[in-house]
Amino acid sequence: MTPYRLVTFAADGTDRPGLLVGDRVLDLVAATSQGHAGTAHGAPTDLRGMIEGWSPRVAARVQSMADAGLGDGPGTYALADVELRTPLRDPSNLLCIAANYRAHADEMG
């Protein structure tokens, strides 16, 4: 199994959801429109939509794309040629955990 990361990246002035494998980024919208690795047409156009629709089937397809390698085909970019963005805009939940939380709580009484 090839390790990968889901990212939001900017290329040509547009933010897109992507699959980062090594030093290559695959535009998941472009991959979907081209039927890359059996993806269905009409997939989410942002990372939030992809995560909200996550299922074992989606996980298998994403892993299949990562395992196949990204190469230099359409919709692929060198990591150096894109700008990574905040993965999720306006998250619905924000969790903050400090390493010293217990000690801090004790301090505050």
C-alpha positions as a Python dict, from the first residue, in 0.01 Angstrom:
ca = {
    (1, 'M'): (0, 0, 0),
    (2, 'T'): (140, 332, -109),
    (3, 'P'): (108, 609, 152),
    (4, 'Y'): (-82, 919, 41),
    (5, 'R'): (-229, 1240, 175),
    (6, 'L'): (-547, 1422, 81),
    (7, 'V'): (-470, 1789, 25),
    (8, 'T'): (-614, 2111, -105),
    (9, 'F'): (-376, 2278, -348),
    (10, 'A'): (-369, 2576, -580),
    (11, 'A'): (-263, 2554, -942),
    (12, 'D'): (-343, 2808, -1211),
    (13, 'G'): (-516, 3026, -949),
    (14, 'T'): (-776, 2766, -853),
    (15, 'D'): (-804, 2565, -530),
    (16, 'R'): (-858, 2195, -591),
    (17, 'P'): (-875, 1874, -389),
    (18, 'G'): (-574, 1657, -450),
    (19, 'L'): (-400, 1333, -378),
    (20, 'L'): (-37, 1376, -271),
    (21, 'V'): (187, 1077, -334),
    (22, 'G'): (556, 1138, -281),
    (23, 'D'): (638, 1460, -467),
    (24, 'R'): (342, 1445, -710),
    (25, 'V'): (-9, 1583, -671),
    (26, 'L'): (-310, 1452, -860),
    (27, 'D'): (-603, 1687, -917),
    (28, 'L'): (-895, 1472, -799),
    (29, 'V'): (-1152, 1671, -998),
    (30, 'A'): (-954, 1619, -1319),
    (31, 'A'): (-897, 1253, -1232),
    (32, 'T'): (-1268, 1201, -1178),
    (33, 'S'): (-1367, 1367, -1505),
    (34, 'Q'): (-1119, 1142, -1688),
    (35, 'G'): (-1239, 828, -1509),
    (36, 'H'): (-898, 775, -1345),
    (37, 'A'): (-885, 440, -1160),
    (38, 'G'): (-1255, 383, -1202),
    (39, 'T'): (-1373, 696, -1023),
    (40, 'A'): (-1729, 798, -1094),
    (41, 'H'): (-1816, 1122, -1270),
    (42, 'G'): (-1967, 1393, -1050),
    (43, 'A'): (-1738, 1346, -750),
    (44, 'P'): (-1708, 1630, -496),
    (45, 'T'): (-1512, 1933, -607),
    (46, 'D'): (-1362, 2005, -265),
    (47, 'L'): (-1195, 1807, 10),
    (48, 'R'): (-1485, 1854, 255),
    (49, 'G'): (-1726, 1692, 11),
    (50, 'M'): (-1487, 1407, -45),
    (51, 'I'): (-1444, 1343, 326),
    (52, 'E'): (-1818, 1370, 393),
    (53, 'G'): (-1879, 1109, 123),
    (54, 'W'): (-1595, 882, 240),
    (55, 'S'): (-1674, 511, 234),
    (56, 'P'): (-1480, 186, 200),
    (57, 'R'): (-1541, 206, -176),
    (58, 'V'): (-1396, 558, -199),
    (59, 'A'): (-1101, 455, 20),
    (60, 'A'): (-1028, 161, -211),
    (61, 'R'): (-1041, 383, -521),
    (62, 'V'): (-812, 646, -369),
    (63, 'Q'): (-569, 375, -258),
    (64, 'S'): (-581, 230, -609),
    (65, 'M'): (-487, 567, -758),
    (66, 'A'): (-200, 604, -510),
    (67, 'D'): (-75, 249, -578),
    (68, 'A'): (-88, 305, -956),
    (69, 'G'): (147, 602, -924),
    (70, 'L'): (75, 951, -1045),
    (71, 'G'): (330, 985, -1322),
    (72, 'D'): (309, 1284, -1555),
    (73, 'G'): (-40, 1242, -1695),
    (74, 'P'): (-312, 1505, -1721),
    (75, 'G'): (-407, 1662, -1389),
    (76, 'T'): (-79, 1576, -1220),
    (77, 'Y'): (165, 1832, -1086),
    (78, 'A'): (503, 1836, -923),
    (79, 'L'): (464, 1935, -559),
    (80, 'A'): (713, 2218, -619),
    (81, 'D'): (479, 2365, -885),
    (82, 'V'): (171, 2398, -663),
    (83, 'E'): (86, 2573, -339),
    (84, 'L'): (-62, 2365, -60),
    (85, 'R'): (-362, 2536, 101),
    (86, 'T'): (-552, 2488, 423),
    (87, 'P'): (-708, 2144, 371),
    (88, 'L'): (-1057, 2233, 497),
    (89, 'R'): (-1205, 2580, 491),
    (90, 'D'): (-1441, 2669, 776),
    (91, 'P'): (-1424, 2339, 964),
    (92, 'S'): (-1744, 2247, 1148),
    (93, 'N'): (-1549, 2130, 1454),
    (94, 'L'): (-1224, 2261, 1592),
    (95, 'L'): (-1052, 2048, 1853),
    (96, 'C'): (-756, 2182, 2047),
    (97, 'I'): (-559, 1967, 2284),
    (98, 'A'): (-257, 2093, 2471),
    (99, 'A'): (14, 1854, 2584),
    (100, 'N'): (7, 2008, 2929),
    (101, 'Y'): (-372, 2023, 2962),
    (102, 'R'): (-387, 1828, 3291),
    (103, 'A'): (-110, 2037, 3445),
    (104, 'H'): (-277, 2356, 3327),
    (105, 'A'): (-616, 2245, 3463),
    (106, 'D'): (-454, 2172, 3800),
    (107, 'E'): (-296, 2518, 3792),
    (108, 'M'): (-632, 2681, 3734),
    (109, 'G'): (-792, 2486, 4019),
}
